[in-house]
Amino acid sequence: MKKQFTAVYKKTGKWYSAWVEEVPGVNTQGKTLKEARENLIDALKITIETNRLLTSRANKGLVREEIAVSV
């Protein structure tokens, strides 16, 4: 299932900073906008995978469900 997030890019000097608005800690940079975008997608995937792995290892008996919000 695909989920949508908001990517934000800011050019500072010769570099682009990039972060995901909805997920704290997902940020990166790149020399080009394309590179920053690719790095950001990788960072988001790694963060989501890591959070799921840590949650599943640390907690037994969890109840998981998808939620949807409109903002």
Buried (B, 14 or more C-beta within 10 A) or exposed (E): EEEEEEBEBEEEEEBBBBBBEEBEEBBBBBEEEEBBBBBBBEBBEEBBEEEEEEEEEEEEEEEEEEEEEEE
